Amino acid sequence: MNTDTLRAQLIRNWNEVPLTRTDRPPRHESRYGSLTEGTVAKQLGASVDTVPPGKQACPYHFHYAQEEMFVILEGEGTLRVAGELLPVTAGDVITIPAGRDFPHHLLNTGTSDLKYLSISTMQRPEICEYPDSAKVGAFPGEAGPRFMGRRTPEAEQGLDYWDGEP
């Protein structure tokens, strides 16, 4: 295998990765780019995220399967986690285990861009819950339908396991 092919399979530079912009006013705005898409990595995902002052990249959530790590590269912000607000700054490494004990998201509470690496274990299928909005998302992986719905009290769910089955 030649070195160019090997490099393309294994190496990404976070300063050169193409970025996608998301903008969901009033709170959510970011630019992000995958560092593992197109590589040979199968169980590890990583992206570089840049969030402007006063914004956040994603809603408050927790994962049932995936662990995540965030490496703060530039700026400062606040990690909202487990109902608390923790200041973060360049050089901090944040580890978030799977499970309902650690719902989380990063907020840019600084005066310049907050830039960080997002790293995850990419287990699929994955279920995420969003405590602020009572949503639940199911993410099967590359194949299969995604689902996003609202969590309802057990008494209001209404469908039996066998509902609609012959």
Backbone hydrogen bonds, N-H to C=O, Kabsch-Sander energy under -0.5 kcal/mol:
donor,donor_aa,acceptor,acceptor_aa,energy
6,L,2,N,-2.1
7,R,3,T,-2.6
8,A,4,D,-2.2
9,Q,5,T,-1.6
10,L,6,L,-1.2
10,L,7,R,-0.5
11,I,7,R,-3.0
14,W,12,R,-0.5
16,E,13,N,-2.0
17,V,13,N,-1.0
20,T,32,Y,-3.2
22,T,30,S,-2.8
24,R,28,H,-3.2
27,R,24,R,-0.6
28,H,24,R,-1.8
29,E,27,R,-0.5
29,E,56,Q,-1.7
30,S,22,T,-2.1
31,R,50,T,-2.1
32,Y,20,T,-2.5
33,G,48,V,-1.8
35,L,46,A,-3.4
36,T,46,A,-0.9
39,T,36,T,-2.3
40,V,9,Q,-2.2
45,G,120,S,-2.8
47,S,118,S,-2.2
48,V,33,G,-2.3
49,D,116,Y,-3.1
50,T,31,R,-2.7
51,V,114,L,-2.8
54,G,108,N,-2.4
55,K,52,P,-1.7
56,Q,27,R,-1.8
57,A,106,L,-0.7
61,H,104,H,-1.8
62,F,129,E,-2.0
64,Y,127,I,-2.3
68,E,96,I,-2.7
69,M,119,I,-2.7
70,F,94,I,-2.3
71,V,117,L,-2.0
72,I,70,F,-0.6
72,I,92,D,-2.8
73,L,71,V,-0.6
73,L,115,K,-2.5
74,E,115,K,-1.9
77,G,88,V,-2.4
78,T,107,L,-2.6
79,L,86,L,-3.4
80,R,78,T,-0.7
80,R,105,H,-2.6
81,V,79,L,-0.7
81,V,84,E,-2.3
82,A,103,P,-2.0
84,E,81,V,-2.6
86,L,79,L,-2.7
86,L,84,E,-0.5
88,V,77,G,-2.4
90,A,75,G,-1.3
91,G,72,I,-3.0
92,D,89,T,-2.4
94,I,70,F,-3.3
96,I,68,E,-3.0
99,G,63,H,-3.8
102,F,99,G,-1.4
104,H,61,H,-2.9
105,H,80,R,-1.4
107,L,78,T,-2.8
108,N,55,K,-2.9
109,T,107,L,-1.2
110,G,76,E,-0.9
114,L,51,V,-2.9
115,K,74,E,-2.1
115,K,113,D,-0.6
116,Y,49,D,-2.5
117,L,71,V,-2.4
118,S,47,S,-2.8
119,I,69,M,-3.0
119,I,117,L,-0.5
120,S,45,G,-2.7
121,T,67,E,-1.7
126,E,139,F,-2.4
128,C,137,G,-2.6
129,E,62,F,-2.1
130,Y,135,K,-2.3
133,S,130,Y,-1.1
134,A,130,Y,-1.5
135,K,130,Y,-1.1
136,V,149,G,-2.8
137,G,128,C,-3.0
138,A,147,F,-2.8
139,F,126,E,-3.3
147,F,138,A,-2.1
149,G,136,V,-2.7
151,R,134,A,-4.8
156,E,153,P,-2.1
157,Q,153,P,-0.7
157,Q,154,E,-1.1
158,G,154,E,-0.5
159,L,157,Q,-0.7
163,D,160,D,-1.7
165,E,162,W,-2.2
